């Protein structure tokens, strides 16, 4: 009997813990807004005020995981070897968004902390970038969501001045979803529009 009581208490405790860590719908919103495949127009500001910016294109594939609690990002810049991947979502313990990112530029795993503003549909991320000489550069990243369009800006933040310097700007456009194939034919499903 005592063993049965311990087992029941364990189940109840586990149920309470799960209920306390399950994100509310509004906490899952930013991940849902970023799901899908996106084409990116990338702009790098000139190294000096007189220099022209450089441009590139890229593709980002974003897949929701674990009932939308987490999102996996895969990004590459076309015509270059650059590729990166990450994962982020809501951390119920700290009540903020957390993410990790790795790419072939830095060969290290970056850890990010994010804050969501539902009023402006803006996600602001903070992280520290470790430079090759070991110095740490604070970095701010800002995503603004507008339906099938979003922007993403990365700023270096001066350690003494707090001055933000734009490092890269990206304009993303979500690709339309492909129609579901009719089961067994490989053909798109017929339209049900009236």
C-alpha positions as CSV (number, residue, x, y, z in Angstrom):
1,X,0.0,0.0,0.0
2,X,2.8,2.4,0.9
3,X,4.4,1.8,-2.5
4,X,1.1,2.6,-4.3
5,X,0.8,5.9,-2.3
6,X,4.4,6.8,-3.4
7,X,3.6,6.0,-7.0
8,X,0.4,8.1,-7.0
9,X,2.2,11.0,-5.3
10,X,4.9,10.8,-8.0
11,X,2.4,11.0,-10.8
12,X,0.5,13.9,-9.2
13,X,3.8,15.8,-8.7
14,X,4.9,15.1,-12.3
15,X,1.4,16.3,-13.5
16,X,1.7,19.6,-11.6
17,X,5.3,20.1,-12.9
18,X,4.1,19.6,-16.5
19,X,1.2,22.0,-16.1
20,X,3.5,24.7,-14.7
21,X,6.0,24.4,-17.6
22,X,3.5,24.3,-20.5
23,X,3.7,27.6,-22.4
24,X,0.6,29.6,-22.8
25,X,-0.6,30.2,-26.4
26,X,0.8,33.8,-26.5
27,X,4.2,32.4,-25.5
28,X,4.2,30.2,-28.6
29,X,3.2,33.0,-31.0
30,X,6.7,34.1,-32.1
31,X,7.7,30.5,-33.1
32,X,4.5,30.1,-35.1
33,X,5.1,33.4,-36.9
34,X,8.6,32.3,-38.0
35,X,7.6,28.8,-39.3
36,X,8.0,28.0,-43.0
37,X,10.6,28.6,-45.7
38,X,11.8,32.1,-46.2
39,X,13.8,33.8,-48.9
40,X,16.2,36.4,-47.6
41,X,17.7,39.5,-49.1
42,X,20.9,40.2,-47.1
43,X,22.5,43.6,-46.9
44,X,25.9,44.2,-45.3
45,X,26.7,47.9,-44.6
46,X,29.9,49.3,-46.1
47,X,33.0,49.1,-44.0
48,X,33.2,53.0,-44.1
49,X,30.4,55.6,-44.5
50,X,31.6,56.2,-48.1
51,X,31.6,52.5,-49.0
52,X,28.7,50.9,-50.8
53,X,26.8,48.1,-49.0
54,X,27.1,44.5,-50.3
55,X,24.2,42.2,-51.0
56,X,23.5,38.5,-51.0
57,X,20.5,36.2,-51.0
58,X,19.8,33.3,-48.7
59,X,17.1,30.7,-47.7
60,X,15.9,29.9,-44.2
61,X,13.9,26.8,-43.4
62,X,12.1,26.9,-40.0
63,X,10.4,23.8,-38.6
64,X,8.2,23.8,-35.5
65,X,9.0,20.9,-33.1
66,X,7.4,19.6,-29.8
67,X,3.9,20.9,-30.5
68,X,5.2,24.3,-31.4
69,X,7.2,24.8,-28.2
70,X,10.5,25.0,-30.1
71,X,11.5,25.9,-33.6
72,X,14.6,24.7,-35.6
73,X,16.2,27.2,-38.0
74,X,18.4,26.2,-41.0
75,X,19.9,29.1,-42.9
76,X,22.4,29.4,-45.8
77,X,23.6,32.2,-48.0
78,X,23.4,31.2,-51.7
79,X,26.6,31.0,-53.6
80,X,28.8,31.0,-50.5
81,X,29.9,28.2,-48.0
82,X,28.0,30.0,-45.2
83,X,25.5,27.8,-43.4
84,X,24.1,27.9,-39.8
85,X,21.5,26.2,-37.7
86,X,19.8,26.9,-34.4
87,X,16.9,26.1,-32.2
88,X,14.9,28.4,-29.9
89,X,11.7,28.6,-27.8
90,X,10.1,29.6,-24.5
91,X,12.0,28.8,-21.3
92,X,9.3,28.4,-18.6
93,X,11.8,28.5,-15.8
94,X,13.3,31.9,-16.7
95,X,10.2,33.3,-18.3
96,X,12.1,34.3,-21.5
97,X,13.1,32.9,-24.8
98,X,16.3,31.0,-25.2
99,X,18.2,29.9,-28.2
100,X,21.3,28.4,-29.5
101,X,23.0,29.0,-32.9
102,X,26.0,27.5,-34.6
103,X,27.5,28.2,-38.0
104,X,30.7,27.6,-40.0
105,X,32.0,31.2,-39.4
106,X,32.7,30.9,-35.7
107,X,32.8,27.2,-35.0
108,X,31.2,27.6,-31.6
109,X,27.7,27.4,-30.1
110,X,26.2,30.8,-29.4
111,X,23.6,31.2,-26.6
112,X,20.9,33.8,-27.0
113,X,18.3,35.3,-24.6
114,X,15.1,36.8,-26.2
115,X,12.3,39.1,-25.3
116,X,9.0,39.2,-27.2
117,X,6.9,42.4,-27.5
118,X,3.4,41.3,-28.7
119,X,2.3,45.0,-29.3
120,X,5.0,45.6,-31.9
121,X,5.5,41.9,-32.9
122,X,9.2,42.3,-32.2
123,X,11.6,39.8,-30.8
124,X,14.8,41.3,-29.4
125,X,17.7,39.0,-28.7
126,X,20.9,39.6,-26.7
127,X,24.1,37.5,-26.8
128,X,27.8,37.8,-26.4
129,X,30.1,37.1,-29.4
130,X,33.5,35.8,-28.5
131,X,36.1,37.4,-30.9
132,X,39.2,35.5,-32.2
133,X,41.4,37.4,-29.7
134,X,39.1,36.3,-26.8
135,X,37.4,39.7,-26.3
136,X,33.6,39.6,-25.8
137,X,31.4,41.7,-28.1
138,X,27.8,42.3,-26.9
139,X,25.4,41.7,-29.8
140,X,21.7,42.7,-30.2
141,X,19.4,41.1,-32.8
142,X,15.9,42.4,-33.7
143,X,13.2,40.5,-35.7
144,X,10.0,42.4,-36.7
145,X,7.2,40.2,-38.0
146,X,4.6,41.4,-40.5
147,X,2.7,38.4,-41.8
148,X,4.7,36.8,-44.7
149,X,7.4,39.6,-44.3
150,X,9.9,40.0,-41.6
151,X,13.1,41.9,-41.0
152,X,16.2,40.8,-39.0
153,X,18.9,43.2,-37.9
154,X,22.2,42.4,-36.1
155,X,24.0,45.1,-34.2
156,X,27.3,45.2,-32.5
157,X,27.0,47.0,-29.1
158,X,29.9,49.1,-27.9
159,X,31.1,47.7,-24.5
160,X,31.9,51.2,-23.1
161,X,29.5,53.4,-25.0
162,X,26.5,51.2,-25.7
163,X,26.5,52.5,-29.3
164,X,24.7,50.1,-31.7
165,X,26.4,49.6,-35.1
166,X,24.4,47.7,-37.7
167,X,26.3,44.6,-38.9
168,X,23.7,43.1,-41.2
169,X,20.1,43.7,-42.3
170,X,17.9,41.0,-43.7
171,X,14.5,41.2,-45.4
172,X,12.7,37.9,-45.4
173,X,9.7,36.8,-47.5
174,X,7.9,33.6,-46.6
175,X,7.3,31.2,-49.5
176,X,3.7,30.1,-50.1
177,X,3.0,26.6,-48.8
178,X,2.8,23.9,-51.4
179,X,-0.5,22.2,-51.7
180,X,-0.8,18.8,-50.0
181,X,-0.6,15.9,-52.5
182,X,-3.7,13.7,-52.9
183,X,-2.9,10.5,-51.1
184,X,-1.5,7.8,-53.3
185,X,-1.2,10.0,-56.5
186,X,1.6,12.5,-55.8
187,X,-0.6,15.1,-57.4
188,X,-1.8,18.3,-55.6
189,X,-5.1,18.1,-53.8
190,X,-8.0,19.6,-55.8
191,X,-9.1,23.1,-54.7
192,X,-12.0,23.3,-52.4
193,X,-12.5,27.0,-53.0
194,X,-16.0,28.1,-54.1
